[in-house]
Amino acid sequence: LKSKQGRSVERERDPLAGRTITEINVIGLTDDLKSDLLSRLPVHVGDTGSSSSMAAVGAAVRSFDEHLEWHVSLLEGGGAAIRINVPGSLRGWSIRK
């Protein structure tokens, strides 16, 4: 189903619908903590994202450490990148678009 602008109606309701998770970046944690956190996430690189899966990511991140910040970036070509970081750890860091 397409909207008048030619976009998928599903994607208009859910901007992550049909987008593949191409990156999951964890910044500011030790390698052991990063591995532990990644093992608890309900999505992995290669999975298809959705609003509900991102809500589950948020819950997993908060459960791991309520102080961590997380963000999803929509990438050109239909991908999506998840960034999880310790507050203040992003100086000089960016996601490739």
All heavy atoms as an XYZ file, in Angstrom:
731
protein
N       0.856     -1.185      0.000
C       0.000      0.000      0.000
C       0.894      1.238      0.000
O       1.821      1.332      0.789
C      -0.881     -0.029      1.253
C      -2.001      0.980      1.360
C      -2.966      0.854      0.191
C      -2.737      0.785      2.661
N       0.613      2.169     -0.896
C       1.424      3.376     -1.022
C       0.597      4.606     -0.683
O      -0.592      4.668     -0.963
C       1.961      3.538     -2.454
C       2.852      2.421     -2.904
C       4.234      2.608     -2.394
C       5.150      1.541     -2.972
N       6.460      1.596     -2.464
N       1.246      5.605     -0.085
C       0.594      6.880      0.187
C       0.630      7.739     -1.072
O       1.234      7.376     -2.074
C       1.308      7.594      1.334
O       2.581      8.026      0.898
N       0.022      8.915     -1.017
C       0.037      9.835     -2.157
C       1.459     10.243     -2.523
O       1.746     10.532     -3.671
C      -0.790     11.078     -1.835
C      -2.263     10.804     -1.769
C      -3.027     12.073     -1.456
C      -4.493     11.768     -1.295
N      -5.247     12.937     -0.883
N       2.365     10.288     -1.559
C       3.750     10.668     -1.818
C       4.579      9.490     -2.326
O       5.765      9.626     -2.564
C       4.403     11.241     -0.537
C       3.824     12.559     -0.072
C       2.507     12.379      0.684
O       2.216     11.312      1.198
N       1.706     13.431      0.717
N       3.973      8.307     -2.465
C       4.679      7.148     -2.973
C       5.407      6.348     -1.918
O       6.089      5.398     -2.225
N       5.281      6.752     -0.650
C       5.942      6.011      0.428
C       5.008      4.917      0.926
O       3.794      5.035      0.867
C       6.296      6.954      1.576
C       7.357      7.957      1.222
C       7.772      8.745      2.442
N       6.666      9.460      3.034
C       6.474     10.777      2.945
N       7.306     11.521      2.287
N       5.441     11.334      3.529
N       5.589      3.891      1.461
C       4.817      2.819      2.065
C       4.035      3.367      3.248
O       4.575      4.083      4.084
C       5.763      1.709      2.534
O       5.161      0.892      3.483
N       2.749      3.059      3.315
C       1.927      3.499      4.446
C       2.470      2.904      5.736
O       2.530      3.566      6.768
C       0.444      3.123      4.227
C      -0.374      3.376      5.481
C      -0.127      3.889      3.039
N       2.915      1.641      5.677
C       3.483      1.005      6.866
C       4.705      1.781      7.356
O       4.866      2.024      8.540
C       3.873     -0.441      6.562
C       4.428     -1.175      7.760
C       4.833     -2.599      7.426
O       4.811     -2.974      6.255
O       5.182     -3.319      8.369
N       5.569      2.223      6.448
C       6.764      2.962      6.836
C       6.391      4.325      7.412
O       7.071      4.837      8.275
C       7.711      3.127      5.652
C       8.896      3.944      6.042
C      10.256      3.565      5.683
N      10.692      2.238      5.631
C      11.696      1.853      4.881
N      12.307      2.695      4.096
N      12.101      0.613      4.896
N       5.286      4.950      6.935
C       4.855      6.227      7.498
C       4.434      6.054      8.951
O       4.680      6.907      9.783
C       3.720      6.828      6.676
C       4.205      7.416      5.371
C       3.101      8.080      4.585
O       1.958      8.159      5.077
O       3.388      8.537      3.465
N       3.785      4.945      9.256
C       3.375      4.679     10.640
C       4.542      4.233     11.501
O       4.578      4.493     12.684
C       2.302      3.587     10.666
C       0.953      4.075     10.249
C      -0.086      2.992     10.482
N      -0.884      2.907      9.270
C      -1.219      1.811      8.632
N      -0.856      0.644      9.089
N      -1.929      1.844      7.547
N       5.466      3.521     10.893
C       6.613      2.963     11.606
C       7.860      3.179     10.752
O       8.123      2.409      9.833
C       6.384      1.471     11.862
C       7.502      0.825     12.641
O       8.545      1.480     12.890
O       7.352     -0.347     13.010
N       8.638      4.256     11.021
C       9.783      4.559     10.170
C      10.840      3.451     10.109
O      11.659      3.420      9.206
C      10.369      5.833     10.768
C       9.642      6.106     12.014
C       8.465      5.199     12.091
N      10.811      2.518     11.057
C      11.776      1.415     11.047
C      11.269      0.194     10.286
O      12.031     -0.736     10.050
C      12.133      1.012     12.471
C      13.001      2.009     13.213
C      13.098      1.630     14.680
C      14.373      2.085     12.600
N      10.005      0.199      9.900
C       9.428     -0.959      9.222
C      10.228     -1.284      7.962
O      10.465     -0.425      7.127
C       7.975     -0.694      8.869
N      10.661     -2.516      7.864
C      11.384     -2.969      6.693
C      12.851     -2.581      6.648
O      13.568     -2.984      5.743
N      13.345     -1.809      7.620
C      14.755     -1.413      7.637
C      15.574     -2.497      8.339
O      15.188     -3.004      9.374
C      14.947     -0.089      8.355
C      14.414      1.076      7.557
C      14.780      2.385      8.213
N      14.310      3.500      7.448
C      15.053      4.176      6.572
N      16.310      3.846      6.384
N      14.551      5.187      5.901
N      16.718     -2.793      7.768
C      17.623     -3.780      8.342
C      18.567     -3.093      9.324
O      19.119     -2.034      9.017
C      18.436     -4.463      7.233
O      17.525     -5.089      6.329
C      19.395     -5.498      7.800
N      18.748     -3.697     10.491
C      19.733     -3.193     11.456
C      21.106     -3.518     10.884
O      21.468     -4.684     10.746
C      19.551     -3.851     12.849
C      18.120     -3.709     13.366
C      20.573     -3.288     13.838
C      17.630     -2.307     13.529
N      21.848     -2.468     10.515
C      23.151     -2.676      9.887
C      24.314     -2.441     10.844
O      25.431     -2.874     10.565
C      23.320     -1.765      8.660
O      23.143     -0.409      9.059
C      22.310     -2.115      7.577
N      24.044     -1.733     11.937
C      25.097     -1.451     12.920
C      24.484     -1.419     14.315
O      23.397     -0.907     14.493
C      25.731     -0.072     12.697
C      26.383      0.150     11.379
C      26.904      1.569     11.246
O      27.400      2.137     12.250
O      26.812      2.112     10.139
N      25.211     -1.945     15.277
C      24.910     -1.728     16.694
C      26.231     -1.326     17.334
O      27.166     -2.122     17.398
C      24.322     -2.973     17.385
C      23.033     -3.417     16.688
C      24.068     -2.675     18.873
C      22.431     -4.699     17.236
N      26.320     -0.074     17.736
C      27.555      0.467     18.302
C      27.364      0.732     19.788
O      26.382      1.359     20.180
C      27.920      1.779     17.596
C      28.121      1.571     16.116
O      29.069      0.918     15.707
N      27.215      2.090     15.312
N      28.296      0.247     20.585
C      28.288      0.484     22.028
C      29.554      1.256     22.358
O      30.662      0.777     22.082
C      28.216     -0.833     22.826
C      28.212     -0.554     24.316
C      26.979     -1.639     22.426
N      29.378      2.446     22.926
C      30.505      3.339     23.182
C      30.625      3.614     24.675
O      29.633      3.924     25.330
C      30.329      4.670     22.423
C      30.208      4.394     20.924
C      31.483      5.619     22.671
C      28.904      4.761     20.362
N      31.845      3.482     25.182
C      32.118      3.867     26.556
C      32.058      2.744     27.576
O      32.242      2.992     28.766
N      31.807      1.515     27.138
C      31.802      0.367     28.056
C      33.034     -0.499     27.786
O      33.559     -0.514     26.673
C      30.547     -0.484     27.853
C      29.199      0.145     28.185
C      28.078     -0.847     27.900
C      29.144      0.600     29.629
N      33.465     -1.230     28.790
C      34.549     -2.188     28.598
C      34.077     -3.284     27.637
O      32.869     -3.472     27.434
C      34.972     -2.846     29.922
O      33.872     -3.635     30.406
C      35.379     -1.809     30.966
N      35.001     -4.025     27.058
C      34.643     -5.103     26.137
C      33.735     -6.136     26.797
O      32.790     -6.627     26.179
C      35.896     -5.782     25.580
C      36.638     -4.903     24.590
O      36.046     -3.931     24.062
O      37.829     -5.183     24.342
N      34.014     -6.479     28.062
C      33.180     -7.462     28.767
C      31.758     -6.953     28.956
O      30.790     -7.683     28.730
C      33.783     -7.812     30.127
C      35.021     -8.687     30.017
O      35.242     -9.292     28.944
O      35.774     -8.774     31.006
N      31.618     -5.684     29.371
C      30.279     -5.109     29.553
C      29.554     -4.970     28.222
O      28.353     -5.231     28.127
C      30.357     -3.764     30.265
C      30.704     -3.812     31.751
C      30.907     -2.404     32.294
C      29.630     -4.544     32.535
N      30.284     -4.586     27.185
C      29.689     -4.465     25.851
C      29.137     -5.819     25.404
O      27.998     -5.906     24.927
C      30.736     -3.964     24.862
C      30.244     -3.899     23.442
C      31.345     -3.428     22.504
C      30.902     -3.487     21.064
N      31.926     -2.993     20.143
N      29.921     -6.874     25.553
C      29.466     -8.216     25.169
C      28.236     -8.633     25.957
O      27.296     -9.216     25.401
C      30.582     -9.237     25.370
O      31.637     -8.989     24.489
N      28.247     -8.338     27.248
C      27.106     -8.675     28.098
C      25.862     -7.931     27.632
O      24.782     -8.522     27.480
C      27.432     -8.340     29.555
C      26.394     -8.843     30.539
O      25.535     -9.680     30.165
O      26.430     -8.395     31.704
N      25.984     -6.628     27.377
C      24.846     -5.841     26.921
C      24.331     -6.345     25.574
O      23.119     -6.554     25.400
C      25.228     -4.364     26.822
C      24.193     -3.427     26.196
C      22.868     -3.486     26.945
C      24.731     -2.017     26.136
N      25.227     -6.562     24.621
C      24.794     -7.034     23.304
C      24.064     -8.369     23.385
O      23.117     -8.609     22.631
C      26.001     -7.142     22.360
C      26.609     -5.815     21.906
C      27.896     -6.055     21.136
C      25.620     -5.009     21.080
N      24.480     -9.230     24.306
C      23.818    -10.531     24.445
C      22.391    -10.392     24.981
O      21.568    -11.292     24.793
C      24.628    -11.456     25.357
O      24.523    -11.065     26.717
N      22.091     -9.279     25.612
C      20.756     -9.055     26.175
C      19.800     -8.338     25.232
O      18.610     -8.246     25.511
C      20.869     -8.242     27.464
C      21.656     -8.941     28.550
C      21.749     -8.078     29.764
N      22.708     -8.591     30.726
C      22.626     -8.385     32.021
N      21.642     -7.665     32.515
N      23.540     -8.874     32.827
N      20.335     -7.802     24.138
C      19.476     -7.065     23.211
C      18.583     -8.019     22.422
O      19.034     -9.092     22.010
C      20.314     -6.239     22.239
C      21.125     -5.097     22.830
C      21.881     -4.367     21.715
C      20.244     -4.132     23.599
N      17.334     -7.605     22.168
C      16.409     -8.466     21.426
C      16.599     -8.387     19.910
O      15.901     -9.086     19.176
C      15.046     -7.922     21.838
C      15.292     -6.475     22.107
C      16.682     -6.423     22.707
N      17.506     -7.529     19.431
C      17.784     -7.429     17.995
C      19.286     -7.562     17.775
O      20.087     -7.318     18.680
C      17.288     -6.096     17.393
C      15.781     -5.962     17.504
C      17.985     -4.908     18.015
N      19.629     -7.947     16.554
C      21.032     -8.136     16.174
C      21.225     -7.589     14.771
O      20.254     -7.392     14.032
C      21.394     -9.626     16.222
C      21.098    -10.240     17.549
N      19.888    -10.843     17.821
C      21.819    -10.302     18.686
C      19.893    -11.259     19.079
N      21.050    -10.950     19.628
N      22.465     -7.347     14.389
C      22.755     -6.906     13.032
C      22.167     -7.934     12.063
O      22.320     -9.135     12.244
C      24.280     -6.739     12.828
C      24.605     -6.507     11.363
C      24.807     -5.585     13.672
N      21.449     -7.420     11.072
C      20.797     -8.288     10.087
C      19.315     -8.445     10.317
O      18.580     -8.828      9.407
N      18.836     -8.155     11.534
C      17.407     -8.234     11.826
C      16.671     -7.058     11.184
O      17.255     -6.011     10.913
C      17.141     -8.184     13.339
C      17.594     -9.431     14.071
O      17.966    -10.424     13.409
O      17.581     -9.413     15.315
N      15.374     -7.225     10.989
C      14.528     -6.140     10.492
C      13.939     -5.414     11.685
O      13.402     -6.038     12.608
C      13.407     -6.700      9.599
O      14.011     -7.392      8.498
C      12.525     -5.589      9.068
N      14.057     -4.094     11.682
C      13.584     -3.284     12.799
C      12.098     -2.967     12.730
O      11.464     -3.104     11.686
N      11.567     -2.541     13.860
C      10.183     -2.059     13.969
C      10.099     -1.219     15.229
O      11.004     -1.242     16.062
C       9.206     -3.228     14.055
O       9.368     -3.910     15.296
N       9.018     -0.481     15.367
C       8.844      0.313     16.588
C       8.821     -0.580     17.821
O       9.395     -0.241     18.851
C       7.556      1.141     16.514
O       7.693      2.147     15.562
N       8.164     -1.726     17.717
C       8.083     -2.606     18.882
C       9.452     -3.196     19.232
O       9.789     -3.328     20.411
C       7.049     -3.717     18.682
O       7.398     -4.517     17.583
N      10.261     -3.527     18.218
C      11.590     -4.063     18.538
C      12.473     -2.983     19.153
O      13.278     -3.263     20.032
C      12.250     -4.695     17.306
O      12.511     -3.752     16.305
N      12.302     -1.724     18.735
C      13.097     -0.643     19.328
C      12.637     -0.340     20.751
O      13.458     -0.013     21.605
C      13.038      0.615     18.464
C      13.766      0.482     17.140
S      15.492     -0.077     17.271
C      15.354     -1.790     16.764
N      11.351     -0.493     21.026
C      10.878     -0.347     22.408
C      11.509     -1.425     23.275
O      11.908     -1.169     24.418
C       9.354     -0.426     22.458
N      11.638     -2.631     22.729
C      12.273     -3.724     23.470
C      13.763     -3.456     23.675
O      14.318     -3.790     24.724
C      12.054     -5.048     22.739
N      14.423     -2.826     22.699
C      15.825     -2.434     22.866
C      15.940     -1.445     24.014
O      16.797     -1.578     24.890
C      16.409     -1.828     21.566
C      17.740     -1.133     21.834
C      16.581     -2.902     20.507
N      15.070     -0.444     24.031
C      15.091      0.549     25.109
C      14.917     -0.086     26.472
O      15.621      0.254     27.426
N      13.985     -1.031     26.568
C      13.760     -1.718     27.843
C      14.996     -2.517     28.255
O      15.387     -2.519     29.427
C      12.536     -2.630     27.740
N      15.643     -3.185     27.291
C      16.839     -3.980     27.601
C      17.990     -3.083     28.043
O      18.706     -3.403     28.995
C      17.251     -4.814     26.383
N      18.150     -1.940     27.370
C      19.226     -1.005     27.740
C      18.974     -0.451     29.139
O      19.877     -0.431     29.978
C      19.345      0.136     26.698
C      20.269      1.237     27.195
C      19.838     -0.414     25.365
N      17.748     -0.020     29.420
C      17.419      0.516     30.754
C      17.585     -0.544     31.833
O      18.041     -0.249     32.936
C      15.997      1.073     30.773
C      15.878      2.433     30.101
C      14.503      3.042     30.297
N      13.423      2.190     29.813
C      13.023      2.121     28.556
N      13.607      2.843     27.632
N      12.030      1.323     28.202
N      17.227     -1.767     31.535
C      17.371     -2.854     32.496
C      18.849     -3.124     32.793
O      19.216     -3.435     33.930
C      16.711     -4.118     31.942
O      16.959     -5.225     32.760
N      19.688     -2.993     31.772
C      21.129     -3.216     31.941
C      21.744     -2.096     32.770
O      22.502     -2.347     33.703
C      21.792     -3.294     30.559
C      23.245     -3.627     30.614
C      23.659     -4.943     30.759
C      24.212     -2.640     30.519
C      25.005     -5.261     30.804
C      25.559     -2.939     30.562
C      25.955     -4.262     30.712
N      21.434     -0.845     32.426
C      21.942      0.319     33.164
C      21.080      1.521     32.795
O      21.123      1.984     31.652
C      23.404      0.601     32.813
C      24.009      1.742     33.629
O      23.276      2.684     34.005
O      25.214      1.704     33.876
N      20.325      2.008     33.744
C      19.378      3.097     33.473
C      20.050      4.398     33.048
O      19.391      5.309     32.547
C      18.498      3.350     34.690
C      19.272      3.860     35.886
C      18.438      3.931     37.149
O      17.533      3.106     37.334
O      18.712      4.832     37.961
N      21.363      4.517     33.205
C      22.072      5.739     32.843
C      22.531      5.759     31.388
O      22.901      6.815     30.874
C      23.280      5.948     33.766
C      22.879      6.054     35.195
N      23.001      4.990     36.053
C      22.311      7.061     35.897
C      22.547      5.359     37.248
N      22.125      6.602     37.177
N      22.536      4.608     30.730
C      22.963      4.557     29.337
C      21.976      5.304     28.456
O      20.777      5.334     28.713
C      23.079      3.109     28.860
C      24.191      2.274     29.467
C      24.096      0.838     28.961
C      25.554      2.866     29.142
N      22.516      5.902     27.398
C      21.697      6.570     26.403
C      21.679      5.688     25.156
O      22.626      4.951     24.893
C      22.311      7.931     26.046
C      22.397      8.863     27.241
C      23.203     10.123     26.948
O      23.921     10.186     25.915
O      23.118     11.047     27.761
N      20.601      5.773     24.376
C      20.571      5.016     23.125
C      19.790      5.794     22.085
O      18.959      6.635     22.400
C      20.016      3.615     23.337
C      18.550      3.547     23.617
C      17.933      3.826     24.801
C      17.533      3.199     22.700
N      16.591      3.663     24.672
C      16.319      3.279     23.385
C      17.531      2.822     21.370
C      15.100      2.991     22.784
C      16.319      2.538     20.772
C      15.129      2.621     21.475
N      20.114      5.534     20.821
C      19.522      6.269     19.717
C      19.532      5.381     18.475
O      20.443      4.567     18.303
C      20.351      7.540     19.454
C      19.861      8.356     18.322
N      18.757      9.164     18.412
C      20.321      8.483     17.059
C      18.553      9.763     17.249
N      19.488      9.361     16.408
N      18.540      5.565     17.628
C      18.491      4.865     16.348
C      18.603      5.897     15.239
O      17.904      6.912     15.257
C      17.173      4.071     16.190
C      17.112      3.414     14.821
C      17.023      3.043     17.285
N      19.484      5.644     14.285
C      19.631      6.500     13.108
C      19.163      5.741     11.885
O      19.544      4.584     11.683
C      21.092      6.904     12.913
O      21.529      7.701     13.977
N      18.336      6.402     11.070
C      17.898      5.824      9.805
C      18.953      6.161      8.760
O      19.326      7.318      8.595
C      16.537      6.388      9.405
C      15.428      6.209     10.446
C      14.126      6.816      9.940
C      15.244      4.750     10.818
N      19.455      5.144      8.088
C      20.557      5.311      7.145
C      20.061      5.270      5.707
O      19.024      4.659      5.409
C      21.596      4.205      7.355
C      22.144      4.065      8.772
C      23.067      2.861      8.856
C      22.842      5.333      9.203
N      20.810      5.913      4.818
C      20.505      5.831      3.399
C      20.567      4.373      2.967
O      21.332      3.588      3.505
C      21.508      6.653      2.606
C      21.403      8.147      2.860
C      22.457      8.936      2.115
O      23.133      8.365      1.243
O      22.596     10.124      2.417
N      19.753      4.018      2.032
C      19.753      2.652      1.540
C      18.857      1.720      2.333
O      18.869      0.516      2.104
N      18.103      2.244      3.297
C      17.138      1.426      4.017
C      17.638      0.756      5.273
O      16.938     -0.065      5.847
N      18.828      1.094      5.729
C      19.353      0.507      6.954
C      19.055      1.359      8.171
O      18.512      2.458      8.076
N      19.393      0.829      9.312
C      19.257      1.546     10.580
C      20.430      1.164     11.479
O      20.895      0.033     11.449
C      17.939      1.199     11.270
N      20.907      2.154     12.241
C      22.025      1.932     13.163
C      21.566      2.252     14.572
O      20.883      3.252     14.798
C      23.210      2.809     12.785
N      21.916      1.401     15.502
C      21.617      1.623     16.915
C      22.917      2.033     17.598
O      23.951      1.387     17.411
C      21.071      0.343     17.580
C      19.786     -0.104     16.887
C      20.849      0.566     19.080
C      19.302     -1.474     17.327
N      22.856      3.110     18.360
C      24.012      3.562     19.138
C      23.613      3.541     20.611
O      22.581      4.076     20.987
C      24.411      4.981     18.738
C      25.638      5.463     19.504
C      25.852      6.950     19.346
N      24.808      7.668     20.058
C      24.160      8.727     19.592
N      24.408      9.204     18.409
N      23.242      9.315     20.320
N      24.442      2.906     21.431
C      24.247      2.868     22.876
C      25.519      3.427     23.486
O      26.617      2.999     23.124
C      24.010      1.419     23.366
C      22.808      0.799     22.637
C      23.817      1.396     24.894
C      22.696     -0.692     22.801
N      25.370      4.392     24.384
C      26.582      5.004     24.924
C      26.429      5.441     26.374
O      25.326      5.689     26.861
C      27.002      6.202     24.070
C      25.989      7.313     24.083
O      24.997      7.239     23.352
N      26.216      8.335     24.889
N      27.582      5.525     27.024
C      27.682      6.120     28.351
C      27.575      7.631     28.142
O      28.191      8.166     27.219
C      29.037      5.748     29.003
C      29.255      6.509     30.294
C      29.126      4.241     29.213
N      26.789      8.337     28.956
C      26.691      9.793     28.791
C      28.082     10.439     28.768
O      28.957     10.087     29.543
C      25.891     10.241     30.014
C      25.073      9.042     30.379
C      25.959      7.858     30.060
N      28.275     11.364     27.810
C      29.538     12.077     27.707
C      30.628     11.343     26.953
O      31.756     11.825     26.873
N      30.320     10.195     26.373
C      31.363      9.390     25.717
C      31.410      9.569     24.202
O      32.140      8.848     23.534
C      31.153      7.912     26.046
O      29.919      7.465     25.509
N      30.694     10.530     23.653
C      30.580     10.625     22.197
C      31.461     11.669     21.541
O      31.324     11.927     20.356
C      29.116     10.917     21.812
C      28.156      9.779     22.100
C      26.748     10.177     21.702
C      28.560      8.519     21.379
N      32.354     12.281     22.250
C      33.209     13.296     21.625
C      33.960     12.703     20.438
O      34.666     11.717     20.564
C      34.204     13.851     22.640
C      33.528     14.715     23.656
C      34.543     15.455     24.495
N      33.854     16.054     25.615
C      33.864     15.588     26.855
N      34.561     14.521     27.139
N      33.191     16.191     27.813
N      33.777     13.328     19.278
C      34.489     12.881     18.080
C      33.942     11.630     17.431
O      34.571     11.057     16.556
N      32.746     11.186     17.809
C      32.189      9.941     17.273
C      30.977     10.263     16.429
O      30.171     11.122     16.763
C      31.778      9.033     18.433
C      31.494      7.644     18.005
C      32.392      6.621     17.955
C      30.258      7.124     17.555
N      31.776      5.487     17.486
C      30.474      5.772     17.248
C      29.001      7.649     17.367
C      29.467      4.946     16.751
C      27.998      6.838     16.881
C      28.235      5.490     16.585
N      30.808      9.568     15.301
C      29.609      9.759     14.472
C      29.274      8.471     13.754
O      30.131      7.619     13.542
C      29.809     10.888     13.461
O      30.804     10.533     12.533
N      28.005      8.369     13.358
C      27.535      7.229     12.563
C      27.693      7.585     11.090
O      27.356      8.685     10.675
C      26.052      6.915     12.878
C      25.943      6.357     14.290
C      25.456      5.953     11.863
C      24.527      6.057     14.715
N      28.188      6.649     10.314
C      28.275      6.853      8.860
C      26.872      6.835      8.286
O      26.078      5.980      8.612
C      29.093      5.746      8.215
C      30.510      5.700      8.667
C      31.217      4.526      8.004
N      30.535      3.265      8.227
C      30.800      2.424      9.221
N      31.731      2.718     10.083
N      30.155      1.291      9.346
N      26.585      7.793      7.423
C      25.253      7.824      6.775
C      25.357      7.552      5.316
O      26.291      7.664      4.675
C      24.600      9.173      7.015
C      24.235      9.327      8.474
C      23.277     10.446      8.650
C      22.889     10.502     10.116
N      21.805     11.306     10.384
